[in-house]
């Protein structure tokens, strides 16, 4: 087990780093988009809303 951890430790660290960066990037884009929509004062609604009536 120790041999496996030694062999793949850099790959595991890199994988977790990529995962953390992807989550942080997604959250940042969501926050930016929400702020941009809030500043315009528009109301978001799904496209299919008129079909469901």
Residue frames as a rotation matrix with the C-alpha (Angstrom) as fourth column:
UNK 1
0.567 0.824 0.000 0.00
0.824 -0.567 0.000 0.00
0.000 0.000 -1.000 0.00
UNK 2
0.436 -0.478 -0.762 2.83
0.155 -0.794 0.587 2.40
-0.886 -0.375 -0.272 0.83
UNK 3
-0.617 -0.697 0.366 4.46
0.450 0.069 0.890 1.68
-0.646 0.714 0.271 -2.53
UNK 4
-0.086 0.684 0.725 1.26
0.976 -0.087 0.198 2.63
0.198 0.725 -0.660 -4.34
UNK 5
0.810 0.399 -0.429 0.96
0.515 -0.834 0.199 5.88
-0.279 -0.382 -0.881 -2.40
UNK 6
0.009 -0.891 -0.454 4.59
0.129 -0.449 0.884 6.76
-0.992 -0.066 0.111 -3.10
UNK 7
-0.645 -0.291 0.706 4.20
0.671 0.226 0.706 6.00
-0.365 0.930 0.050 -6.78
UNK 8
-0.201 0.698 0.687 0.97
0.817 -0.267 0.511 7.92
0.541 0.664 -0.517 -7.34
UNK 9
-0.055 0.192 -0.980 1.21
0.861 -0.488 -0.144 10.66
-0.506 -0.852 -0.139 -4.71
UNK 10
-0.814 -0.280 -0.509 1.97
0.034 -0.898 0.439 13.45
-0.580 0.340 0.741 -7.19
UNK 11
-0.814 0.573 0.094 -0.85
0.177 0.090 0.980 12.34
0.554 0.814 -0.175 -9.48
UNK 12
-0.043 0.822 -0.567 -3.31
0.956 0.199 0.216 12.27
0.291 -0.533 -0.795 -6.56
UNK 13
-0.290 -0.138 -0.947 -2.20
0.581 -0.812 -0.060 15.71
-0.760 -0.568 0.316 -5.37
UNK 14
-0.978 -0.104 -0.181 -2.53
-0.084 -0.598 0.797 17.09
-0.191 0.794 0.577 -8.90
UNK 15
-0.553 0.833 -0.022 -5.99
0.536 0.376 0.756 15.52
0.638 0.407 -0.654 -9.26
UNK 16
0.092 0.587 -0.805 -7.23
0.982 -0.186 -0.024 17.09
-0.164 -0.788 -0.593 -6.03
UNK 17
-0.586 -0.372 -0.719 -5.73
0.277 -0.927 0.254 20.44
-0.761 -0.051 0.647 -7.04
UNK 18
-0.958 0.273 0.083 -7.57
0.027 -0.203 0.979 20.33
0.284 0.940 0.187 -10.37
UNK 19
-0.214 0.928 -0.304 -10.83
0.835 0.336 0.436 19.41
0.506 -0.161 -0.847 -8.61
UNK 20
-0.041 0.150 -0.988 -10.49
0.809 -0.575 -0.121 22.29
-0.586 -0.804 -0.098 -6.14
UNK 21
-0.827 -0.326 -0.458 -9.67
0.028 -0.838 0.545 24.77
-0.561 0.438 0.702 -8.92
UNK 22
-0.789 0.595 0.151 -12.65
0.281 0.133 0.950 23.62
0.546 0.793 -0.272 -11.00
UNK 23
0.045 0.820 -0.571 -15.03
0.981 0.072 0.181 24.00
0.189 -0.568 -0.801 -8.05
UNK 24
-0.235 -0.200 -0.951 -13.62
0.547 -0.836 0.041 27.43
-0.804 -0.510 0.306 -7.21
UNK 25
-0.984 -0.154 -0.093 -13.90
0.003 -0.529 0.849 28.55
-0.180 0.835 0.520 -10.83
UNK 26
-0.491 0.870 0.051 -17.49
0.602 0.296 0.742 27.34
0.630 0.395 -0.669 -11.11
UNK 27
0.153 0.544 -0.825 -18.49
0.967 -0.256 0.011 29.09
-0.205 -0.799 -0.565 -7.90
UNK 28
-0.549 -0.443 -0.708 -16.76
0.316 -0.895 0.316 32.30
-0.774 -0.050 0.631 -9.04
UNK 29
-0.962 0.226 0.152 -18.54
0.098 -0.235 0.967 32.29
0.254 0.945 0.204 -12.39
UNK 30
-0.150 0.960 -0.238 -21.90
0.849 0.248 0.467 31.64
0.507 -0.132 -0.852 -10.70
UNK 31
0.015 0.095 -0.995 -21.32
0.804 -0.593 -0.044 34.49
-0.594 -0.800 -0.085 -8.26
UNK 32
-0.836 -0.391 -0.384 -20.30
0.086 -0.786 0.612 36.85
-0.541 0.479 0.691 -11.07
UNK 33
-0.790 0.582 0.194 -23.31
0.315 0.113 0.942 35.89
0.527 0.805 -0.273 -13.19
UNK 34
0.047 0.830 -0.556 -25.74
0.982 0.062 0.176 36.32
0.181 -0.554 -0.812 -10.30
UNK 35
-0.224 -0.204 -0.953 -24.28
0.536 -0.842 0.054 39.75
-0.814 -0.499 0.299 -9.53
UNK 36
-0.983 -0.171 -0.061 -24.50
0.035 -0.510 0.860 40.79
-0.178 0.843 0.507 -13.18
UNK 37
-0.465 0.882 0.073 -28.15
0.588 0.246 0.771 39.70
0.662 0.402 -0.633 -13.45
UNK 38
0.087 0.493 -0.866 -29.01
0.972 -0.234 -0.035 41.42
-0.220 -0.838 -0.499 -10.15
UNK 39
-0.575 -0.413 -0.706 -27.50
0.314 -0.909 0.275 44.70
-0.755 -0.063 0.653 -11.36
UNK 40
-0.961 0.225 0.161 -29.62
0.098 -0.268 0.958 44.70
0.259 0.937 0.236 -14.54
UNK 41
-0.618 0.770 0.157 -32.89
-0.573 -0.306 -0.760 44.24
-0.538 -0.560 0.630 -12.66
UNK 42
-0.293 0.503 -0.813 -34.13
-0.782 0.364 0.506 41.60
0.550 0.784 0.287 -15.11
UNK 43
0.146 0.409 0.901 -36.20
-0.794 0.591 -0.140 38.65
-0.590 -0.695 0.411 -13.96
UNK 44
-0.775 -0.486 -0.403 -34.97
-0.629 0.645 0.433 35.26
0.050 0.590 -0.806 -15.14
UNK 45
0.242 0.831 0.501 -37.55
-0.696 0.508 -0.507 32.69
-0.676 -0.226 0.702 -16.21
UNK 46
-0.424 -0.421 0.802 -37.26
0.135 0.846 0.516 29.33
-0.896 0.327 -0.302 -17.96
UNK 47
-0.867 0.046 -0.497 -37.80
-0.486 -0.305 0.819 29.16
-0.114 0.951 0.287 -21.73
UNK 48
-0.807 0.526 -0.267 -40.44
0.307 0.761 0.571 26.47
0.504 0.379 -0.776 -21.47
UNK 49
-0.823 0.499 -0.272 -42.71
0.158 -0.257 -0.953 28.50
-0.546 -0.827 0.133 -19.22
UNK 50
-0.396 0.710 -0.582 -45.03
-0.846 -0.529 -0.070 29.59
-0.358 0.464 0.810 -22.05
UNK 51
-0.541 0.165 -0.825 -45.36
-0.460 0.763 0.454 25.98
0.704 0.625 -0.337 -23.28
UNK 52
-0.893 0.104 -0.438 -46.45
0.380 0.695 -0.610 24.71
0.241 -0.711 -0.660 -19.86
UNK 53
-0.788 0.611 -0.077 -49.43
-0.435 -0.640 -0.633 27.06
-0.436 -0.465 0.771 -19.57
